[in-house]
Structures are given as structure tokens and as C-alpha cells.
Amino acid sequence: MHRTLCALATSVTLVVALNVGAAAAGNTHSSPKPHGHGSIHGPANGIQDNQDKTGAADHGTLQFGPFASGSTDSGTCGNDWANDTFNRFFTVVTNEDGTVRVVEFFKDATFVTAVLPITSTGPIKSPGACENGVNNGGLVTPDINGRFQGYLLGSVSGATLDPRLANCTVDTCGTTAKFIATVFGAGATYDVTTFLFNYSSSDQQLIQRHWKNASDDRGGNRGDIRTS
């Protein structure tokens, strides 16, 4: 999933188990299906793709996934507040100017609060509790279930994409870091510039049921998932 993107925006060494959304104060996000193969297509299309174009014309795309995955999810206070399960999809766009853009989508995604391996037995800090660096005291109790969806958008540098090597399995492409290393090589770096995740739950214990975890260019974080 979903997370504050603290270490994510620099390189492939990021913690990408959907601690793809570590929540650094004010900017979180942390936050995948069995096997898939890449295939070359024509110019990318679709509403989401058009929304996230970098400005250069698309030269071709590779699509991968789904890859089944799971991860803990960190909030704005830095603590893990939930466990996530999701399917991971990647779209690689090579532009005519030679730049390479990767969009990672998280779909069929669910979360459950404060369960193993999270060790807390009582309420923990909610995902939005430390928004803007100020702890507002928000808490969420264990075993709250909900859903989320989202994406990461960034550029790849330090490598040249070779479609002949773009053959992914859940073992080789089941995390963001593994995907970049498998498709682009061990020396590649992935710089995330944009992310957007939307969480929701209908659990009646909650006093806030929606949390948006997003980069500034997607409006920033909003709301919370909390019981007190």
C-alpha cells in the first residue's frame, strides 16, 4: 500500500512492502497477483495515464501484473497502524525524449488495523494523527477493516530498459524495489514524485472513516481513520 514516502523518493533501496507509505510528518504513504509478463504496446492511454503524463509524448508502454502482495502500513506519526493486502500493477512508459516513467498501481486493496506483526494490544496512533508534524492525539483500535486504492508515479534513471529482460514473477517483481531491479537492472534508481492513496472504512466505531494520503501535487493528506 500506504505510508509516508519518507525513504521512497530517492532510490530502489526504499522500504517497499507498502511501507511504501511511511508517514513522514505531513507526507505519508507507504503505502500485487501471482505472475505476469511484460508486453510492448503502443502509446499509453486511459484516464489515469493521461492524468499523470510528464509532458513528453509516449513512445511505448510495458505493463506488468498483477502481483499479490502485503505490507504493514505506516502513518504520519511513523508507527505502523495497519496491515495491507493488495495486488500490484506496473506501467512503464518510455517517452520519445528517452525518459522513462513508472506508474505503480495498488488495486483490490484492503487493510486491517493493529494486527500481527504489529505488537500493540490497544489503540495505536491513527494514520493522520501527526499531520503537519503536530500530534493531535488520534487513535484507532485493533481489527478495523477497510479498503484503499492508490498509485505511485516516478522516473527511472541509471539504466536502459531492455524488453527482453522484462519477465516478472511474484518472486522477482513482488515489491517496488524488486521490480525496478528486475526490469531495469541493479544500478537503476526510482525517484517517486507523486502519490495518491484513498482509504475508507464503514466500521461504526470510527469517528473519521476516510483518509487521503497524497503528495502535495495531489492535494496533500486529508482526513483520518480513527476511533478517538
N, C-alpha and C positions, 0 to 999 in steps of 0.2 A: 501496500500500500501504500501510513501516510504520515506525518513526520515533518520535521522542520528543515530538512535540506541543509543541515549545517555542513557536513563534510562532503555532501554530494556534488556540489557545484565546482569541484576542482578536478578530479580525475577518477579513473576507474578504481582507485583504492577506496572509494566511498563504501559505506556500510549499506549494502543494498539488499536487504531482506525485507524491504518495506520498512525498514528503518530508513527507507527512502524518504522518510519524512521525519527526520528528527526535528524537534521543535526548538530551534534556537529562538530566543525571545523575539516574538513578532514574526518569525518566518519559519514555519514548520513544514513539514511534510516529510513525511517519511517517504512517503509512506509509504498469472502464469499457467497450460494444459499439456498433456503428455509429449507429443513430439510434433515437429513441424519442419518444413524445408523452405528455403528462400526461393523466390522466383522473380525474374525480371518482368516488369510491367511497363506500360507507357507512362505518360505524365500522370502524376498523382491527382486524384480528385476526391470529392467528398466534402461535406460541410466542415468537419473538424480540420481536415488537412488545409483547406483554403483559409481557415481562420488563422492557422499557425505558420503560414508561409513566411520565409525570411526576406522575400523581396526578389530573389533570383528565380528565374524560370526553372521548372523541374526538368531534369534531364532523364530521369528514370527512377523507379522505386523498387525496393525489395521489401517483401512482407514476411514476417515470421510469427509463429504462434498458432494456437495458444500454448502456454507453458504453465502447468499447475504450480502454484507456489503459496507460501505462507510466511508470516513475519510478525514480530512484535511491532507495536506502533507507539511512537513517542509523541509527546505533546509539547506545548510551549514552555513548560517548566523543566523539560529534559527527562522526565520519567516516562517509562512505558505505561500506557494506560489501557491498552487492549492488545489482543491477538487478532491478526488479519488472515483471511484466506481469500485467494483471488486467482484469476487467470491473467497471464501477462502476454501482451502482444507488442511487437515492434514493427515500425515502419521506417525504412531507411530511404531517404531522398537524396540523390546526387544531383546537384544543380549544374547548370551549364557553365557556371564560373568555377566549377571544381569543388566548391564547398559541399560538405556532407552534413545533413541534418538527420537526427534520430528522434522519433516520437515514440514514447513507450506508453501504452495504454493499460490500465488496470480495470478489468471487467469481471462480472459475475462475482463481485467482491462483498464479503461480509466481515463483521468484526464482533468480538465478544469482549467485554471489559474485565480486566483484572483476573485472568485465569492463568494457569501454568503456561510458561515458566515464570510468570510474574508472581512474586512471593507474598505480596500483601494479602492479608485476610480481611481487611476492612476497606473503607473508602480510600481512594487514591486521588491525587490531583487530576482534575479534568483536563482534556486536551487544550482548552483555551484558557486555563487558569492563570497563566503568566503572560498573556498577550500584552505587548508593548513593554515587556520587562517588569511588569508590576503584578505580583501575586494577589489575585482578587479572592482567593480562598475557595474557588470552585472545586467540588469533589464529585466523584462518580463511584457508585457502589459496584461490586462484582456482578458478573453474569448478566449484564445488559447487552442485548443483541441488537444489531443494526446492519445497515448496508452502506456501501460507499462506491464511488467510481471516480476515476481521475486519470491524469496523464502527466508525463514529464516531457519537456521539449529541450533539446540542446544540440550542440555541434560536436563533431568528432575531429580531432586533429592528431598529427603524428603517425598517420598510417594511410594506406591506399586500399580501398575496398576491392577485393578480388572475389567476384561472384562464384568462382569455382570452389572457394573455401567456405562459402556461406551455407553450411549444412548444420543445422542446430538440432539438438535433442534437449529434453528437460534437464539432463545432466550437464550439458555444455552451455546452455543458454537460459538456465532457470533463474538467474539473477541478472541485474543490470551489468554488474562487473564482468560476469562470465560471458554475457552476450557480446559486449564490446571486445573482450579479449579474443573470443572465438571468431568473430566476423571481421575484425579489423587488425588483430594481432596484439601481442602483449605490450607493445610500446605505445598503443593508442590511448588517448585521454578523451573523456566525455565531459564536457562542460555544460551543465544544466542551467538554462537561463530563465525558464518558465515552467511553472507547475500549477495544477489546479485539482483539488480533491473536494468532493462534497460528501459529507456523512449525514446519515439520518437514522432515527430510531423512533418507533411508535410506543416504546415502553412507557407505561403510565407513571412509573417512578420518577421520570425525568421532568425537570422544570425548564430545561432547554433541550431541544431534540434535533437541532441542526447545527453542524459545524462546517464551515468552509475554510479549508487550508490552502492558501494560494499565494503565489508570488505577487509582488507589488503591481506588475503589469496585468494581473488578472484580478485586481481589486483588493488583494491582501486578505488576511484572516477575518472571519466574521462568525459570531455566534459561539456555541459550545455544545458539548454533550455532557450534562451534569445532573446530578440528583440533589445537590445542595450548593 
